[in-house]
Amino acid sequence: MLRKNGKDETRELAEIIPNGDILLIRFTGIESPEAAALLNGAEIIVGREDAAPLKTGEFYIEDLKGLTVVSGDGEALGYLTDIVEGGGGFLAEITLTIGGTKLVPFRNEFFGEINIELGKIELLEFWVLE
């Protein structure tokens, strides 16, 4: 499925060609560079069964959404709403229990243990919420 500007469109894959570190993908019905250009900026959405396998310490973003953000002593600070791409890397969007939202760099120095089964993610540096 392709998602662009909030609209989803199902497309059949015609061909996938590895090209170094990237994949070239051709969809059925897209036969010209002009038609392909209309897909610029679209997200490719695949089912979990077709997604790339995870390595140790990796997570699907969808599995992180909704996790309770906790302090080292287990105090709930809010919940993780989304992971968004920022200019310098990924940012965790946190909806705070006291109200409002904050964007925190999604990096090891800010986040500790991630436990999907318990629904928790540990925030190591509280000053980023100020």
C-alpha positions as CSV (number, residue, x, y, z in Angstrom):
1,M,0.0,0.0,0.0
2,L,1.2,3.5,-0.7
3,R,0.3,6.4,1.6
4,K,0.6,10.0,0.4
5,N,-1.1,13.2,1.9
6,G,-3.2,11.0,4.1
7,K,-4.6,8.9,1.2
8,D,-4.0,5.2,0.9
9,E,-3.7,3.4,-2.4
10,T,-3.1,-0.3,-3.0
11,R,-0.5,-1.0,-5.7
12,E,0.9,-4.3,-6.9
13,L,4.6,-4.7,-7.0
14,A,5.9,-5.4,-10.5
15,E,9.6,-5.5,-9.7
16,I,12.2,-5.0,-7.0
17,I,15.8,-4.4,-8.0
18,P,18.6,-4.2,-5.3
19,N,20.9,-1.2,-6.2
20,G,23.6,-1.0,-3.5
21,D,22.1,0.1,-0.2
22,I,18.7,0.9,-1.8
23,L,15.9,-0.9,-3.6
24,L,14.4,0.2,-6.8
25,I,10.7,-0.6,-6.8
26,R,8.4,-0.6,-9.8
27,F,4.6,-0.8,-9.4
28,T,2.2,-2.2,-11.9
29,G,0.5,0.6,-13.8
30,I,3.4,3.0,-13.3
31,E,5.1,2.9,-16.7
32,S,6.8,6.3,-17.1
33,P,9.1,8.6,-15.1
34,E,6.3,11.2,-15.0
35,A,3.9,8.7,-13.4
36,A,6.5,7.6,-11.0
37,A,7.2,11.2,-10.0
38,L,3.7,11.5,-8.8
39,L,4.6,9.0,-6.1
40,N,7.5,11.1,-4.7
41,G,7.1,11.4,-0.9
42,A,4.7,8.5,-0.6
43,E,5.2,6.0,2.3
44,I,5.3,2.3,1.5
45,I,3.2,0.4,4.0
46,V,3.6,-3.4,4.3
47,G,2.1,-5.9,6.6
48,R,4.2,-7.2,9.5
49,E,4.5,-10.6,7.7
50,D,6.3,-8.8,4.8
51,A,8.4,-6.4,6.9
52,A,12.1,-6.6,7.3
53,P,13.0,-8.9,10.2
54,L,14.2,-7.2,13.4
55,K,17.7,-7.4,14.8
56,T,18.3,-7.5,18.6
57,G,17.5,-4.1,20.1
58,E,15.3,-3.0,17.1
59,F,11.6,-2.3,17.3
60,Y,8.8,-1.5,14.9
61,I,7.6,2.0,15.5
62,E,4.0,0.8,15.7
63,D,5.0,-1.4,18.7
64,L,6.5,1.7,20.6
65,K,3.4,3.8,20.2
66,G,1.4,3.8,23.4
67,L,4.2,2.7,25.7
68,T,4.2,4.4,29.1
69,V,7.2,6.6,29.5
70,V,8.6,6.0,33.0
71,S,11.3,7.4,35.3
72,G,14.0,5.1,36.7
73,D,11.8,4.5,39.8
74,G,8.8,3.6,37.6
75,E,6.9,6.8,37.9
76,A,4.7,7.3,34.8
77,L,5.6,10.6,33.0
78,G,3.4,10.1,30.0
79,Y,3.1,7.9,27.0
80,L,4.9,7.7,23.7
81,T,2.6,9.0,21.0
82,D,4.8,8.6,17.9
83,I,8.3,8.4,16.6
84,V,8.9,11.1,13.9
85,E,11.8,11.8,11.7
86,G,13.6,15.1,12.5
87,G,16.5,16.8,10.8
88,G,19.1,15.2,13.1
89,G,17.5,11.8,13.6
90,F,14.3,10.4,15.1
91,L,12.3,12.1,17.8
92,A,10.0,10.5,20.3
93,E,6.8,12.4,20.8
94,I,5.7,12.1,24.4
95,T,2.2,13.1,25.7
96,L,2.9,14.1,29.3
97,T,0.6,13.1,32.2
98,I,0.8,16.8,33.3
99,G,-0.5,17.9,29.9
100,G,1.2,18.9,26.7
101,T,3.6,17.1,24.4
102,K,7.4,17.1,24.1
103,L,9.7,15.9,21.4
104,V,12.8,14.1,22.7
105,P,15.7,12.8,20.6
106,F,15.1,9.0,20.4
107,R,18.7,8.1,21.3
108,N,20.3,5.8,23.9
109,E,21.5,8.7,26.1
110,F,17.8,9.7,26.7
111,F,16.1,6.3,26.7
112,G,16.9,3.2,28.7
113,E,15.1,-0.1,28.8
114,I,12.3,-0.6,26.3
115,N,9.9,-3.4,27.4
116,I,7.2,-4.0,24.9
117,E,5.6,-6.8,27.0
118,L,5.2,-4.6,30.0
119,G,4.3,-1.6,27.9
120,K,7.1,0.7,29.3
121,I,10.0,2.7,28.0
122,E,12.4,4.3,30.5
123,L,13.4,8.0,30.2
124,L,16.9,8.6,31.5
125,E,17.2,12.4,31.3
126,F,14.2,14.3,32.7
127,W,15.5,17.7,31.8
128,V,14.5,17.1,28.2
129,L,10.9,17.4,29.3
130,E,11.4,21.0,30.6
